[in-house]
């Protein structure tokens, strides 16, 4: 689109029917590379604007993507998932040639791309190190000094000038509810330019740490523990707060939901159960087919570890979560028993057969999506076995359901169905509907209402004092 004349021109052809397409745009603003995937067969190919096909393959679940141009812009970097579920990165010359594997055995959390060229200039590793690696030695030296200056807090590179003389860094963590700094690299000076939560003083931020523990089968994992400020970490009441996704992970940083509970006197535990990202591909795929099975016991195993250390009182625990976390919260009092005093599910999944059929139908009956869901969830014939709605009669604690009426990710019907099942079983529950709200609680007022309703419910059934 030409902004001056308001005229449009076709930059690239649309995909054919039952095909998905993605593009890379070069420094001149032209489509230089196209990825095309058949949603029927899984056949994919990467082609330049001019010249011969660069790469092709077959992936029934469509786990292939264009990443960026390589260093200098003469190559294309793309990502595929192999038969073992490992993400592998390849680089191929734009003018043709053999693809070569790059960044082998390195888990990538974030890629840094020069916005003016689309070329990769560095990356940030996931896992415990979270090391940032830049192609330019001068940039690497500058970032090493910057991150050292913010030691003890989670520090993230946000933005930079083309010559890297000015850098924007975001920090968060203990005594830091989210601060943005403008770093003058040549003069080695960092000035704060914004606070995410200016009304929260450093001493009001509850202590944050990473807790390592082992699951019942020996798989090593971790979770984030947030403690109430100014209170001894001994036999504390607990809020278990599993993340959504489940392909996501929590870091030892300021979390507004966790800190809200901590400010009321609760310890908050955010377990990175199997199926989470942030570690190896094998760890992520260890969650395949394990909804309400090992993924669920990973959560309660973390609670047992905290109790063993004397940090929390396991008899005073509630489980709270949103999206997949909401599913885990419902499973924690239906498919599991005797663990929690209450459960809060925000936009949670209650019925897996319903979720599967809804997602596939709304995708236009995409075979590729169906295969991807079956890979993650397992055999559809067994979805009922891990659906909290089907086990509402076994609920052993009060349940609060909160759901946005206009949620297009997890259907509002999921919470309605759970409420109906709990009502039929004579179990205590509440359903709070958020009119006009989406899956992400994007509106300020409804986000506040969610927090107030959740806090009211938790304090009623699991008081901190």
N, C-alpha and C positions, 0 to 999 in steps of 0.2 A: 504494500500500500504506500503510495506517495502522499505524504502528509500535506504537502503544499497544494497539490491538485486534487486530492481525494480520489485518485484513480488507482485501480488495482490491476495487477497483472498476475498471471498464473506463474508461480515459481517452480512448481513441481506437480506432476500428475497425482491424482488421488489414487488410493489403492483399489485393486479390483475387488469384486464381491468375495466375501469370506477371506479376505487378506488384511493383514495389519502392516502399516508402513511407518517408518521413522526416517529422519533425515539429519545430516550434518551440514551446517551452513558455514562457508569459508569467510575469510576476512573481508572479502569484497561484497558479502551479502548474498552470494549465490549458493544454491543447493549443490553441494559437491559430491555427496555420498548418500545412497539410499539403502535402507534395510527393508526387505520385503519378506513377510512370513505368511505362509498359507495356514489358516486356522483349521483347515480340513486335514491336511497331510502333515503339517509341521515342517515342511520344507522351507528353508530360509536361504536367502542369498543377499550378498552385499555387492553393490555395483557403483562405480563412479559415474559422474555426469557424462564423461567421455571415456571410452576405452572398454577393456574387457572386464568381465566379472572378477571380483577380488576374492571372494570366499563364499562357500555354500555348505549346508549341512541339513540335518533333520533333527528336530526336537519337538515331540508331540505336545509338550506343555508350553512351548514358546519361550523357554528360558534362554534367550539370546538378546543382546542389546548393543547398540552403538554407544561408545563411551565418549570419544573425542578424537581430535587429531593428535598425532604424536608430536614429539619435540621437533620444532622447526616447521611443522605442518606438512611434511612430505609423506606421512604415513597415517593410517587409520587404526584406532584401537577399538576392539570389540570384545564383548564378554559372553561366554557360553557356560552352561552348566553341564558337567560330564555325567556319566552313568552312575557315579557314586555320590552325586549331589554336590560336587565341589565346583565353586565358581573359578573359571580359568580365563585369563586375559591374554589376548593375542594382538599382535601388531602386524600389519601388512602394508607394503608400499602402495601409494596411490597410483603409481604407474604400472602396478602389477608385480607379481612375484610370490614367493612362498611366505605363508604366515609363520611367525615365530612366537612362542609363548614368552610372556613377560610377567614380572612380579609373581613368580611362582612361589607358592606356599606363603604368601603375604596376605593377611586379611586386611582389606581396605575399608576404612570407615568413611572417608570422604576424599574426593578428588578435587584438586585445585586446577582450574582452567582459566587461561587468559581470555577474558571476555571479548577482547578486540580481535582475536585470531581464532579462538576455539581450540588452541593448542594446550595440551597438558603441561603443567609446569611443576606439579608436585602432588603429594598425597599424604593422608594421615592414616596411620595404622590403627586398627581396632585392637581390643584386648588390653592387657594390663599396661603395656608401654605407652600406647596412644602416641607414638612418635610421629612427628611431622617431618617428611622428607621432601626437599625441594631440589629441582634440577640445577638451579644456579647456586654455586657455592656461597656467593655473597648473601643471597636470600636465606640460605640455610644457616649461615653464621648469625644473621640478624635475628632469625626466629629462635635459635638456640638461646641467645641472650635474653630475648623477650620472655620466653617461657620460664627460664631460670628465675627471672625477676618476679614472676607470679607463682612461684613454687608453693605448693600447699593448697592451691585452688585449681579448679578445672578452668583452663584457659583455651580459647578457641580463636583461630584466625578467621576474621569475618570478611575483611575487605582490604584493599591495598591500592596504592597509586602504581601506574605502569613502571616507574623506576624503583619502586619499593622503598621510597624515602619516607612515606607515611603509611602506617598500618593501623587498622581498626581491630582491636582485640576485645572479646567478651569474656569476662570471668564470672565464676559462680562457685559456691561451696561454703565452707565454714566461715561464718560471720560475713557472708557476701550473698545477698539475695539477687544478684545480677547487676554487674557494672560494665559499662562500655568505656574503653580507653582509646584515645588517639595517641599513637606512639610515633614520636619523631625519631626515626632510626639513626640518622647521622649525629643528632645531638643527644641521643640516648635519654629521651625524656618521654614519660607517659602521663597524659593528663586525662582525668575522668571527664567524659562528655555526656553521660547519662546513667540514670539508675532505673532499673526495671520496677523496683518496689521501693520508692523513696521514703515511704512511711514506716518501713521496717528497719529498725536500728540493728547494727551488727550483733549486739548482745541478745537480740530477740530471735536470731536464727539458731534453731536447734542443731546441736552437733551432728555431723554427717560422717559416716564411715562405711567401708566395704567389709562385709563379713563373708569369709570363705567357709564352705562346709561341703560335706559329701552326702549324696543321696543314698537311699537304701541299697542300691545296686553298686555303689562305689563311685558313681560319676561325680567328678568334681564340679562345683558350681559356686556362685556367690550371690549376694543380695546387698542392697543398700539399706543401712539402718540409720534412721533419724531419731534422735532422742529429744525429750522435752528440755528446753533451756532452763538451767538453774535447778535441776532436779537430779537426785542421785539415781544412777542407772542400776537399779536394784528392784527386781520383782515388779516391774512396771506393767500397767495395762497395755494391751497391744492392739494395733490395727495392722492387719495384713493387707497390703495394697499391691496385688499382682498387676503388671502392665497389660496393655492391650496388644493387638497384633494378630497372633502372638509373635510375629517376626519383628520384634523390637527389643530394647533392653534399657534398663535404668542405670544411671551413672551416679557416682557420689557427688551430686550437685544439688542446688536449691530446687526443690519441687514444691510448688505452691500448695498442692493438695496434702502432701505429706507434712509440710510445715504447719498447715492449719491444724491438723490433728495434734502435732507435737506441742503447739502453743496451748492446747487444752490439757496437756499432761500425759499424752499417750506416746509410747514408743511406736514407731512406724517401720514396718519391714517390707521392702520391695524386692521380692526374689526374682532372680534371673534364671528361671527354670529351663530345662531342656526345651529346645524349640525357639529360644531367644537368639537374637543376633548379638554381635559384639564379641563373639569368640570364633571358633572354627566352623566351617561348613558342616562338619560331622556333628557338632553340638547342635546346630540349627536343625539338621535333619533327624537328630535323635528324638525329636518331638513328633515326627510323622506317625500318625495313627495312635498317638498317646493322649489325646484329649480325655480328661477325667481319669486317666490311668497314671502313667508315670509323671506326666506333667503336673498332675494334681498332687501326687505324693511328694514331688520335689518341693512344693510350697510348704506342706506341713512338716517335711523334714527340716526345713529352715527354721520353722517355729520351734521344733524340738531342740535344735542346736542353740537357739537363743535362751531357751529355758534351762538347758544344761549349763550354760555359762552364768545363770542366775540373773540375767538381764531383764527377763520378762516373766510374768505370771501366766502360764498357758491356760489357766482356768478363766482368765479375763481377756479373751481375745475375740475380735470381730474381723470379718473378712469383707473388704470393700474393693470394687473395681469397676472399670468401664470397658465396654466392647468385649474383647476376649477376657479381660480382667473381670467384667461383669459375669461372664459365663463361669469363670473359676469361682467367683463368689457364690453363685447359685449351686454349683457342684459341691462346694465346701460344706453345705448344710443338707444336701439331698443324697448325692452319691458318696459323700463322706458323712460321718456322724460323730458326735461327741467332741468336736474341736472348737466350735465357735458359738458365741452367745448371740450373734446376729449376723445378717448378711445384707449388703447393699449392692445392687446391680444397676449400673447406669448404662443404658443402651446395650444390655447384655443379651447374649444368645441363650435361648432356653430350649430350643428344639433343633437338632442338627438336620434331620430330614427336611424340615421346613426351610432352613437356611440354604441347604444344597439346592433344593428345587427352585427357590426364589432366585438365587444367584444365577443359576443356569438359564432359567427362563428369561430373566432381565438382560442377560448377555446375548439374547437372540439364539439360544440353544447352542452356544459355542462349544464345540467338542474339545477345543484346547483348554477352556476354563474347566470343563468337567473333569478332564484328566488331571489338571493341576489340583483341583479340590480333592479328588480321590487319592492323589499322591500324599496330600497333607493329612486328610482325615481318615484314610483307610477304606475298608469295604463298606459301601453304603448300607448293606444289609445289617450292619452292626451299629448304625448311628443312633438308633433308639436306645441302645444300651448305655449311652453316655449323654443322654438328653435330660437335663434336670427337670423339665416339664413332666416327663414320664414318671418321675420319682418324687413328685410333690408330696405324696402321702407320707414319705419318709423324712420330710423336712423337720429338723429338730431345733430350729431357732427361728425367730421372727425375720421376715424378709421385707426389705424396702426396694421397690422397683421404680426407677426414674427413667423416662424415655422422652426424647424429642419427637413430637408428632410428625415432623417432616423429615425424619431420618431416612436417607436413601442408601445407607451402608448396612445397617442392621435394622430390619423392618420393625416398626412400632408394634406390629402384630406379635412379635416375639414376647414382649413384656405383657401384652394383653393375654396371650395364651398361658403364660406362667401364672398370672394373677387368677385366671379362671380355674386353673388346676389346683392352686393353693386354696382358693375359696371352696371348691368342691370337696377338697380333703379336710376342710375345717381347720386350716393352719393360719396362724396370724401373719398378715401381710398388709402392705400399703402400696398403692400405685399412684405415682405422681406423674402427671402428663405435663410436658413443657410445650405449650402451643407455639407453632411456627418455628420450632428449633430443629437444628440438624444434628448429625452424629457427633459433631465436634464441639457442641455447646458454644457456638460462635458469638452469641449475643451476651452482652455483659450481664443484663438483668437475670437471664435464665441460668447463667453460670453461677451467679451469686445464690440464686434460689436452690440450685442443686447442692451447693456447699452447705447452706443453712439447713436444708431438709436432711441431708446426710448427717450433719453434726447433731441435730436434734435427736435423730433416731439412735445413733450410736451412744450418745450420752444417756439416753433413756434405758437402753438395755445393757450397756457396759460402761457405767460411770467411772471416770478416772479416779475419783476419790471416794 
